[in-house]
Amino acid sequence: MKPLQLVFCLALLADNGFAQHEVQQFQLKAGEYDKAIETGEKLLAADANDLDASYTNLKAAEGKKDASGILKWSGQTSEIARKVASNPKPANKDADEWKQTVDYAKQVDTYTEYALYLAALQSADPQTVILLTNTLEQRNPQSQYIAQLLEKYAASARQASSMLKAVELGERAFERNQFNGDMLLAMSDYYMQQKQQPDKALRYSTKAVELIATQPKPEGVPDADWEKKKASISGLGNWMSGVTLEGQGKHAAADQALRAALPNIKGNDQLMAIALFHLGVANYKMGQTSKNKLQIAEAVKFSEQSAAIKSPYQAQAQKNVKVIKTEFKLP
């Protein structure tokens, strides 16, 4: 008799939880996920707090790659696990044995968070990613997995034309010190596009630059890929900061940020044209006040470089060159 057949016979001969749990485990290992869930539901009907049955159903839903099932069973398993962990020790339980029970419940609860994280990470559907991540945050705002999902969430929200959702989640995460460079840039870009609350745009772009400068390389990421990622976030972050600062009339700070951005935005003519344009304006404004000839020369140089790139700023950059040269009697 095969092992699985033997277990079924035991379950039929002995109508008890142990045999049913053995059946469910065999079904899970055999890839019979629907049957495993059906068995688990029977066990839960007999005992609504059967943590092992609910946890196995979660594993079966993962085996099926069923996002809705993962949502359901991660939620139910977490609820049971938290109930077990918060219960007082039964009088007939040994202290060490009960501690093991509580520790196991807490580990299972943490796994339910991981299950949501992994399902969101693997999903190609933006609405599913948003739903899974929001569920994770509702379950445990301090979860270690939230920061790891922020990049995927931002990309999914952009696909779903729901950037406000990404910004709202990102801001809640920001207040909890959960950071991700891509999410921070998405938040900064949102406020730049809205042309409102420039201080927020500056806060998030500045934080992105600070974060990527100190963040260790994630395990498994090739060195070259990580350096490229760092350059991208640093370049965009400094560019956003510089443009925002110049819009606020903070010329010296804008000059510093935009100069830092230039090496990392090469190849993107649109970003480069805008950066050079604002560098020209910033140095003109500073030189006009200080009568510093070097700053005026820089203003001409940057304005000419911007004027050489086809962009919405090209015509104004050309005019700026003429104005500066006329004002300061330059050839």
C-alpha positions as CSV (number, residue, x, y, z in Angstrom):
1,M,0.0,0.0,0.0
2,K,1.4,3.4,-0.9
3,P,2.0,5.9,1.9
4,L,-0.7,8.4,0.8
5,Q,-3.2,5.5,0.6
6,L,-2.2,4.4,4.0
7,V,-2.8,7.8,5.5
8,F,-6.3,8.0,3.9
9,C,-7.1,4.7,5.4
10,L,-6.0,5.9,8.8
11,A,-8.1,9.0,8.4
12,L,-11.2,6.9,7.6
13,L,-10.5,4.4,10.4
14,A,-9.7,7.0,13.0
15,D,-11.7,10.2,12.8
16,N,-9.2,12.3,14.6
17,G,-7.3,15.6,14.0
18,F,-3.9,14.0,13.9
19,A,-4.7,11.7,11.0
20,Q,-6.4,14.5,9.1
21,H,-3.4,16.7,9.6
22,E,-1.2,13.9,8.2
23,V,-3.5,13.7,5.2
24,Q,-3.3,17.4,4.6
25,Q,0.5,17.4,4.8
26,F,0.7,14.5,2.3
27,Q,-1.6,16.4,0.0
28,L,0.5,19.5,0.2
29,K,3.8,17.6,-0.5
30,A,2.1,15.8,-3.4
31,G,1.1,19.2,-5.0
32,E,-2.6,18.4,-4.5
33,Y,-3.2,21.9,-3.3
34,D,-7.0,22.1,-3.7
35,K,-7.4,18.8,-1.7
36,A,-5.1,20.1,1.0
37,I,-7.2,23.3,1.3
38,E,-10.4,21.2,1.4
39,T,-8.9,19.1,4.2
40,G,-7.8,22.2,6.0
41,E,-11.2,23.7,5.8
42,K,-12.7,20.5,7.4
43,L,-10.2,20.8,10.2
44,L,-11.0,24.4,10.8
45,A,-14.7,23.7,10.8
46,A,-14.0,21.4,13.8
47,D,-11.6,23.8,15.4
48,A,-11.6,27.4,14.3
49,N,-8.3,28.0,16.0
50,D,-6.4,25.2,14.3
51,L,-3.2,27.1,13.4
52,D,-1.5,24.2,11.6
53,A,-4.5,23.6,9.3
54,S,-4.7,27.3,8.4
55,Y,-1.0,27.6,7.9
56,T,-0.9,24.6,5.6
57,N,-3.8,26.1,3.6
58,L,-1.6,29.3,3.2
59,K,1.2,27.1,1.9
60,A,-1.2,25.4,-0.5
61,A,-2.4,28.8,-1.8
62,E,1.3,29.7,-2.4
63,G,1.8,26.5,-4.3
64,K,-1.1,27.4,-6.5
65,K,0.3,31.0,-6.9
66,D,-3.2,32.1,-6.0
67,A,-3.1,35.8,-4.9
68,S,-6.6,35.8,-3.6
69,G,-6.0,32.6,-1.7
70,I,-2.8,34.0,-0.2
71,L,-4.8,37.1,0.9
72,K,-7.5,34.9,2.5
73,W,-5.3,32.4,4.2
74,S,-2.5,34.8,5.3
75,G,-5.2,36.9,7.0
76,Q,-6.9,33.9,8.7
77,T,-3.6,32.4,9.7
78,S,-2.3,35.6,11.2
79,E,-5.6,36.1,13.1
80,I,-5.3,32.6,14.7
81,A,-1.5,33.0,15.4
82,R,-2.1,36.3,17.2
83,K,-4.9,34.8,19.2
84,V,-2.7,31.8,20.2
85,A,0.3,34.1,21.1
86,S,-1.9,36.3,23.3
87,N,-3.7,33.6,25.2
88,P,-2.7,32.9,28.8
89,K,-0.9,29.7,29.5
90,P,-3.3,26.8,30.2
91,A,-3.0,25.4,33.6
92,N,-2.2,21.9,32.3
93,K,0.7,23.2,30.0
94,D,4.3,23.1,31.0
95,A,5.9,26.6,30.9
96,D,8.6,25.7,28.4
97,E,6.2,23.8,26.2
98,W,3.8,26.8,26.2
99,K,6.7,29.2,25.3
100,Q,7.5,27.0,22.3
101,T,3.8,27.2,21.3
102,V,3.8,31.0,21.5
103,D,7.1,31.3,19.7
104,Y,5.9,29.1,16.9
105,A,2.7,31.2,16.6
106,K,4.7,34.4,16.3
107,Q,6.9,32.8,13.7
108,V,3.9,31.8,11.7
109,D,2.4,35.3,12.0
110,T,5.7,36.7,10.6
111,Y,5.5,34.2,7.8
112,T,2.0,35.5,6.8
113,E,3.7,38.9,6.2
114,Y,6.4,37.2,4.1
115,A,3.7,35.4,2.0
116,L,2.1,38.7,1.1
117,Y,5.5,40.3,0.3
118,L,6.5,37.4,-1.9
119,A,3.2,37.3,-3.7
120,A,3.3,41.0,-4.4
121,L,6.9,40.8,-5.6
122,Q,6.0,38.0,-8.0
123,S,2.8,39.5,-9.3
124,A,2.7,41.2,-12.7
125,D,-0.7,42.7,-12.1
126,P,-0.4,46.3,-10.7
127,Q,-3.8,46.2,-8.9
128,T,-2.8,42.9,-7.1
129,V,0.5,44.4,-6.0
130,I,-1.3,47.4,-4.6
131,L,-3.8,45.3,-2.8
132,L,-1.2,42.9,-1.3
133,T,1.0,45.7,-0.1
134,N,-1.8,47.7,1.4
135,T,-3.0,44.5,3.2
136,L,0.6,44.0,4.6
137,E,0.7,47.6,5.8
138,Q,-2.7,47.3,7.5
139,R,-1.6,44.1,9.2
140,N,1.7,45.3,10.4
141,P,2.8,48.9,9.6
142,Q,6.3,48.1,11.0
143,S,6.8,45.0,8.9
144,Q,10.3,44.5,7.7
145,Y,8.9,43.7,4.2
146,I,7.2,47.1,3.5
147,A,10.4,48.9,2.6
148,Q,11.3,46.1,0.3
149,L,8.0,46.5,-1.6
150,L,8.1,50.3,-2.0
151,E,9.9,50.2,-5.4
152,K,7.5,47.6,-6.8
153,Y,4.5,49.5,-5.4
154,A,5.6,52.8,-7.0
155,A,6.0,51.1,-10.4
156,S,2.7,49.4,-10.1
157,A,0.9,52.6,-9.0
158,R,2.4,54.4,-12.0
159,Q,1.1,51.6,-14.3
160,A,-2.3,51.8,-12.7
161,S,-2.4,55.6,-12.9
162,S,-2.7,55.7,-9.2
163,M,0.4,57.7,-8.2
164,L,-1.5,59.4,-5.4
165,K,-1.8,56.0,-3.7
166,A,1.9,55.5,-4.0
167,V,2.6,59.0,-2.5
168,E,0.2,58.3,0.4
169,L,1.9,55.0,1.2
170,G,5.3,56.5,0.7
171,E,4.6,59.3,3.1
172,R,3.3,57.0,5.8
173,A,6.4,54.8,5.3
174,F,8.6,57.9,5.5
175,E,7.2,58.8,8.9
176,R,8.0,55.3,10.0
177,N,11.6,55.6,8.7
178,Q,10.9,53.0,6.0
179,F,12.8,54.3,2.9
180,N,13.3,53.3,-0.7
181,G,15.1,55.5,-3.3
182,D,12.7,54.8,-6.2
183,M,9.7,55.6,-4.0
184,L,11.3,58.8,-2.7
185,L,11.9,60.0,-6.3
186,A,8.4,59.1,-7.3
187,M,7.1,61.2,-4.4
188,S,9.3,64.1,-5.3
189,D,8.3,63.9,-8.9
190,Y,4.6,63.8,-8.0
191,Y,4.9,67.1,-6.1
192,M,7.1,68.7,-8.8
193,Q,4.4,67.8,-11.4
194,Q,1.6,69.1,-9.1
195,K,3.6,72.3,-8.7
196,Q,2.5,72.3,-5.1
197,Q,4.4,72.0,-1.8
198,P,7.9,72.3,-3.2
199,D,9.3,71.7,0.3
200,K,8.0,68.1,0.0
201,A,9.5,67.6,-3.4
202,L,12.8,68.8,-2.0
203,R,12.5,66.7,1.2
204,Y,12.0,63.5,-0.7
205,S,14.6,64.1,-3.4
206,T,17.2,65.1,-0.8
207,K,16.5,62.0,1.2
208,A,16.8,59.8,-1.9
209,V,20.3,61.1,-2.5
210,E,21.3,60.7,1.2
211,L,19.9,57.2,1.3
212,I,21.6,55.8,-1.8
213,A,25.0,57.3,-0.7
214,T,25.0,55.2,2.5
215,Q,22.8,52.2,1.6
216,P,24.8,48.9,1.3
217,K,24.6,46.8,-1.8
218,P,21.7,44.3,-1.6
219,E,22.8,40.7,-1.5
220,G,22.9,39.1,-4.9
221,V,23.0,42.3,-7.0
222,P,26.1,42.5,-9.3
223,D,28.5,45.4,-8.5
224,A,28.0,47.0,-11.9
225,D,24.2,47.0,-11.6
226,W,24.4,48.5,-8.1
227,E,26.7,51.3,-9.3
228,K,24.3,52.0,-12.1
229,K,21.4,52.1,-9.7
230,K,23.3,54.4,-7.4
231,A,24.2,56.8,-10.2
232,S,20.6,56.9,-11.5
233,I,19.0,57.7,-8.1
234,S,21.8,60.2,-7.2
235,G,21.5,61.9,-10.6
236,L,17.7,62.2,-10.6
237,G,17.6,63.1,-6.9
238,N,20.1,65.9,-7.3
239,W,18.4,67.1,-10.5
240,M,15.0,67.3,-8.7
241,S,16.5,69.1,-5.7
242,G,18.4,71.5,-8.0
243,V,15.3,72.4,-10.1
244,T,13.2,72.8,-7.0
245,L,15.8,75.0,-5.2
246,E,16.2,77.2,-8.2
247,G,12.4,77.6,-8.4
248,Q,12.6,78.8,-4.8
249,G,15.3,81.4,-5.6
250,K,17.9,79.5,-3.7
251,H,20.6,79.9,-6.3
252,A,23.7,78.7,-4.5
253,A,22.1,75.5,-3.2
254,A,20.6,74.9,-6.7
255,D,24.0,75.4,-8.3
256,Q,25.5,72.8,-5.9
257,A,22.8,70.2,-6.5
258,L,22.7,70.6,-10.3
259,R,26.4,70.4,-10.7
260,A,26.3,67.1,-8.7
261,A,23.6,65.8,-11.0
262,L,25.4,66.5,-14.3
263,P,27.7,63.4,-14.4
264,N,24.9,61.0,-13.7
265,I,22.3,62.4,-16.2
266,K,24.5,62.2,-19.2
267,G,22.7,60.7,-22.1
268,N,19.3,62.1,-21.1
269,D,19.1,65.3,-23.2
270,Q,15.9,66.5,-21.7
271,L,17.2,66.4,-18.1
272,M,20.5,67.8,-19.2
273,A,19.0,70.7,-21.0
274,I,16.9,71.7,-18.0
275,A,19.8,71.3,-15.6
276,L,22.1,73.4,-17.7
277,F,19.3,76.0,-18.2
278,H,18.8,76.4,-14.4
279,L,22.6,76.4,-13.8
280,G,22.8,79.3,-16.3
281,V,20.1,81.2,-14.5
282,A,21.5,80.5,-11.0
283,N,25.0,81.6,-11.9
284,Y,23.7,84.7,-13.6
285,K,21.6,85.7,-10.6
286,M,24.6,85.1,-8.2
287,G,27.0,86.9,-10.5
288,Q,24.6,89.8,-11.0
289,T,24.5,90.4,-7.3
290,S,28.2,89.7,-6.5
291,K,29.7,91.1,-9.7
292,N,31.7,87.9,-9.8
293,K,33.1,87.5,-13.4
294,L,33.6,83.8,-12.9
295,Q,30.0,83.2,-12.2
296,I,28.9,85.3,-15.1
297,A,31.2,83.3,-17.4
298,E,29.7,80.1,-16.0
299,A,26.2,81.5,-16.6
300,V,27.1,82.1,-20.3
301,K,28.7,78.6,-20.6
302,F,25.8,76.7,-19.1
303,S,23.2,78.8,-21.1
304,E,25.1,78.1,-24.3
305,Q,25.2,74.4,-23.5
306,S,21.5,74.3,-22.8
307,A,20.8,76.3,-26.0
308,A,22.7,73.7,-28.0
309,I,20.2,70.9,-27.0
310,K,16.8,70.7,-28.7
311,S,14.3,71.0,-25.9
312,P,11.5,73.3,-24.7
313,Y,14.2,75.4,-22.9
314,Q,16.3,75.9,-26.1
315,A,14.8,79.2,-27.3
316,Q,14.8,80.8,-23.8
317,A,18.4,79.6,-23.2
318,Q,19.4,81.3,-26.5
319,K,17.7,84.6,-25.4
320,N,19.4,84.3,-22.0
321,V,22.9,84.1,-23.6
322,K,22.2,87.3,-25.5
323,V,20.9,89.1,-22.4
324,I,23.8,88.2,-20.3
325,K,26.4,89.1,-22.9
326,T,24.7,92.5,-23.6
327,E,24.4,93.3,-19.9
328,F,28.0,92.5,-19.1
329,K,29.4,93.7,-22.5
330,L,30.8,90.3,-23.4
331,P,31.8,89.4,-26.9
